[in-house]
């Protein structure tokens, strides 16, 4: 749950801190009041694209920071502070609890924390790559033992397959070795060698 959202120098927003309450929060206001900028700021924080045009006129940097309560992730007090600063030259500085991360790392981290749904946007439930995880989560207790066993066997299979590839090469290399061995066998047979 997001506790506070701090936005600085984005569009018409100079410097604002939004305190969100537990439960359902609603943003309302007239057209042009800045609702879209707040959602856009969350998208920026989630690793989304950022246009330099979004930086407030006359400023050199934009900054978005979120303080969130996220239990069971191993953070002290279950508190996570995520920030992203972007300067006029397009340079990003992303942090998770004070640790510098790449935009890609930020995006991966925030992928399970913020899910923004807008009109006609693709929703994560329609993303085929999430379907197995959703099913696994839904049927966790029923499939845990089978899934763990399968994962162990698949890992063993992958290791053996890798070992074979490293020792014998790919199909092309195997064919070359086989052709050489066949050639050598034919040479030995055609030599009509006899023991004394």
C-alpha positions as CSV (number, residue, x, y, z in Angstrom):
1,X,0.0,0.0,0.0
2,X,1.3,3.4,-0.9
3,X,1.5,5.7,2.1
4,X,2.9,8.9,0.5
5,X,3.7,10.0,-3.0
6,X,6.0,12.9,-3.5
7,X,6.1,14.6,-6.9
8,X,8.4,17.5,-7.9
9,X,8.6,19.5,-11.2
10,X,6.3,17.4,-13.4
11,X,4.0,19.3,-15.7
12,X,2.1,21.9,-13.7
13,X,3.1,20.2,-10.4
14,X,5.7,22.3,-8.6
15,X,6.2,20.2,-5.4
16,X,3.5,18.1,-3.8
17,X,3.2,15.3,-1.3
18,X,0.1,13.2,-1.4
19,X,-0.8,11.2,1.8
20,X,-2.9,8.2,0.9
21,X,-5.2,6.5,3.4
22,X,-5.6,2.8,4.0
23,X,-8.4,1.5,1.8
24,X,-9.9,3.1,-1.2
25,X,-8.6,6.5,-2.4
26,X,-10.1,8.6,-5.2
27,X,-8.6,11.4,-7.2
28,X,-11.1,13.9,-8.5
29,X,-11.0,17.3,-10.1
30,X,-11.7,19.3,-13.2
31,X,-9.9,18.8,-16.5
32,X,-6.4,20.1,-16.3
33,X,-6.2,19.9,-12.5
34,X,-3.3,17.4,-12.7
35,X,-5.0,14.0,-12.1
36,X,-3.3,12.5,-15.2
37,X,0.1,13.9,-14.0
38,X,-0.3,12.0,-10.7
39,X,-1.0,8.7,-12.6
40,X,1.8,9.6,-15.0
41,X,4.1,10.0,-12.0
42,X,3.2,6.6,-10.8
43,X,4.0,5.2,-14.2
44,X,7.4,6.9,-14.2
45,X,8.0,5.4,-10.8
46,X,7.1,2.0,-12.2
47,X,9.8,2.3,-14.8
48,X,7.7,3.7,-17.6
49,X,8.8,6.0,-20.3
50,X,9.6,9.6,-19.6
51,X,9.5,12.5,-22.0
52,X,11.7,15.5,-21.2
53,X,8.6,17.6,-22.1
54,X,7.1,16.5,-18.8
55,X,9.7,18.4,-16.8
56,X,8.2,21.6,-15.4
57,X,9.1,24.7,-17.5
58,X,12.3,26.4,-16.2
59,X,13.4,23.4,-14.1
60,X,16.2,21.0,-14.8
61,X,15.0,17.9,-13.0
62,X,11.8,16.0,-12.1
63,X,11.5,13.8,-9.1
64,X,9.0,11.2,-8.0
65,X,9.2,9.3,-4.7
66,X,7.0,6.7,-3.1
67,X,6.9,5.4,0.5
68,X,5.0,2.1,0.6
69,X,4.1,-0.6,3.1
70,X,4.9,-3.9,1.4
71,X,4.9,-6.9,3.8
72,X,6.8,-10.1,3.4
73,X,9.6,-8.7,1.2
74,X,12.3,-8.7,3.8
75,X,12.5,-4.9,4.2
76,X,12.8,-3.3,7.6
77,X,9.4,-2.4,9.0
78,X,8.0,-3.7,5.7
79,X,8.7,-0.2,4.3
80,X,10.0,0.5,0.8
81,X,11.0,3.9,-0.5
82,X,11.3,4.0,-4.3
83,X,12.5,7.1,-6.1
84,X,13.3,8.2,-9.7
85,X,15.0,11.5,-10.7
86,X,15.3,12.5,-14.3
87,X,17.2,15.5,-15.5
88,X,16.7,17.7,-18.6
89,X,19.4,15.7,-20.5
90,X,17.4,12.5,-19.9
91,X,19.7,10.9,-17.2
92,X,17.9,8.7,-14.7
93,X,18.7,8.0,-11.1
94,X,16.5,5.2,-9.7
95,X,16.7,4.0,-6.1
96,X,15.0,1.3,-4.0
97,X,15.5,2.0,-0.3
98,X,18.5,4.2,-1.1
99,X,20.2,1.6,-3.3
100,X,20.9,2.7,-6.9
101,X,19.2,0.5,-9.5
102,X,18.8,0.5,-13.3
103,X,15.4,1.5,-14.9
104,X,15.0,-2.1,-15.9
105,X,15.6,-3.3,-12.3
106,X,13.1,-0.6,-11.1
107,X,10.5,-1.8,-13.6
108,X,10.9,-5.5,-12.6
109,X,10.6,-4.6,-8.9
110,X,7.6,-2.4,-9.4
111,X,5.8,-4.8,-11.7
112,X,4.3,-6.6,-8.8
113,X,3.6,-3.5,-6.8
114,X,1.8,-1.1,-9.1
115,X,-0.7,-2.2,-11.7
116,X,-2.2,0.8,-13.5
117,X,-5.4,0.2,-15.5
118,X,-6.7,2.8,-17.8
119,X,-9.4,2.9,-20.5
120,X,-8.4,0.5,-23.3
121,X,-5.1,-0.3,-21.7
122,X,-3.9,-3.9,-21.6
123,X,-4.5,-5.4,-18.2
124,X,-2.0,-7.7,-16.6
125,X,-4.6,-10.5,-16.4
126,X,-4.6,-10.5,-20.3
127,X,-0.8,-10.8,-20.4
128,X,-0.2,-14.5,-21.3
129,X,3.2,-14.5,-19.6
130,X,1.4,-14.0,-16.2
131,X,-1.2,-16.8,-16.6
132,X,1.0,-19.7,-15.2
133,X,1.9,-17.6,-12.2
134,X,-1.7,-16.7,-11.5
135,X,-2.8,-20.4,-11.8
136,X,0.1,-21.5,-9.6
137,X,-0.9,-19.0,-7.0
138,X,-4.6,-20.0,-7.1
139,X,-3.8,-23.7,-6.8
140,X,-0.7,-23.4,-4.6
141,X,-1.6,-25.9,-1.8
142,X,-2.9,-28.5,-4.3
143,X,0.1,-28.4,-6.7
144,X,3.1,-27.4,-4.4
145,X,4.5,-30.9,-4.0
146,X,4.1,-31.8,-7.7
147,X,5.5,-28.5,-8.9
148,X,8.5,-28.8,-6.6
149,X,9.2,-32.3,-7.8
150,X,8.8,-31.2,-11.4
151,X,11.1,-28.2,-10.9
152,X,13.8,-30.5,-9.4
153,X,13.5,-33.0,-12.3
154,X,13.6,-30.3,-14.9
155,X,16.7,-28.8,-13.3
156,X,18.4,-32.2,-13.5
157,X,17.3,-32.6,-17.1
158,X,18.6,-29.2,-18.0
159,X,22.0,-29.9,-16.3
160,X,22.3,-33.2,-18.2
161,X,21.4,-31.6,-21.5
162,X,23.9,-28.9,-20.9
163,X,26.6,-31.4,-20.0
164,X,25.9,-33.4,-23.2
165,X,26.1,-30.2,-25.3
166,X,29.4,-29.2,-23.7
167,X,30.9,-32.7,-24.2
168,X,29.6,-33.5,-27.6
169,X,28.7,-30.2,-29.2
170,X,25.7,-29.2,-31.2
171,X,24.0,-31.3,-33.9
172,X,26.4,-30.0,-36.6
173,X,29.5,-30.8,-34.5
174,X,28.1,-34.3,-33.8
175,X,27.5,-34.9,-37.5
176,X,31.1,-33.8,-38.3
177,X,32.5,-36.2,-35.6
178,X,30.3,-39.0,-36.8
179,X,31.4,-38.5,-40.4
180,X,35.0,-38.6,-39.3
181,X,34.5,-41.8,-37.3
182,X,32.7,-43.4,-40.2
183,X,35.6,-42.4,-42.5
184,X,38.2,-43.8,-40.1
185,X,36.2,-47.1,-39.8
186,X,36.0,-47.4,-43.6
187,X,39.8,-46.7,-43.9
188,X,40.6,-49.4,-41.4
189,X,38.3,-51.9,-43.0
190,X,39.7,-51.2,-46.5
191,X,43.2,-51.6,-45.3
192,X,42.7,-55.3,-44.9
193,X,44.9,-55.4,-41.8
194,X,46.0,-58.8,-40.6
195,X,47.6,-59.9,-37.4
196,X,50.9,-61.8,-37.5
